[in-house]
Amino acid sequence: MDPLEDVLSLIGATSRLSAGLAAGGRWAVRFDPPAGVKFNVVRRGTCWLRVDGVADPLRLREGDCFLLTRPVAFTLASDLSLPTEPAGPLFVAAVDGVARAGDGDEVFLIGGAFTFTDRAQALLLDGLPPVLHVAAGTPEAATVRRAVEEIDAELQRNAAGARLVAEHLAVVMLVRILRLYLAGDAGRTSSGWLAGLTDPTVATVLRRMHARPAHPWTVAELARTAAVARSTLAARFKQVVGQGPLEYLTAWRIELAADRIRRGDGTVATIARDVGYGSESAFSVAFKRTIGLSPRAYRAVARAE
């Protein structure tokens, strides 16, 4: 089993494309904090990106893309010293799917946002830096670049279902960006389960637990699957992921259960058994400790929403 695929499936990643942005001359546009994970791709020209709370601005070039993983305001500009204009009115006035800033169109960006279920912050986003930047000039970015080119081609073609296809391709782009992050220095030196995917020993154990989450795993048995000593696994897993392997397993079981409760898939007793708990009461205690609500209260909230 692929833990990254498991988590992305659980948090229900979907994308929504916005109008493109054409700009030229001297311009600076200020964007409010996005509701989801914002992304933009520079299809033509160059510009600056400044994100609130991030020290260094980024110079974006043709083919570059970025993800904002936090709900913070940001600015795109030809010159960051210029006074900004709000993005909202520009995008409301968009014509044929293109908003305009400044004078000209030597710069063009396409963009949108990813939305997830309410557990995405804890499961995925907290493990990522505020900004992920993929520079087009790097050989590793080729797979992302191909996805971007396909998105742009669909939008340009404007055939039946083009926007739907483009939005699915954006999710493909997200997965490829996450792969690049995991393969890079930042991914290898971060902590959390995402970082665990870059460590051979920890990744092996994560895959075993995701493949059989209801199995009554022990640290000793998990260590055997990774061909390391029990103490080695416990120390390495704690160092990389930030919690012990059985703590992680408990949290993952609760996430699987929460997903089923949200979807109304089975009784609490059935779900408890399916994710590896011998009694409903033990499951309810673990669930409330992790989620902050009892399973039945969580179900009531999900139904109300």
Buried (B, 14 or more C-beta within 10 A) or exposed (E): EEBBEBBBEBBEBBBEBBBBBBBBEBBBBBBEEBEBBBBBBBBEBEBBBBBBEBEEBBEBEBBBBBBBBBBBBBBBBBEBEBEBBEBEEBBEEBEEEBBBBBEBBBBBBBBBBBBBBEBBBBBBBEBBBBBBBBBBEEEEBEBBBBBBBBBBEBBEEEEEEBBEBBBBBBBBBBBBBBBBBBEBEBBEEBEBBBBBBBBEBBBBBBBBBBEEBEEEBEBEEBBBBBEBEBEEBBEBBBEBBBBBBBEBBBBBBBBBBBBBBBEEEBEBBEBBBBBBBEEBEEBBEBBBEBBEBBBEEBBEBBEEE
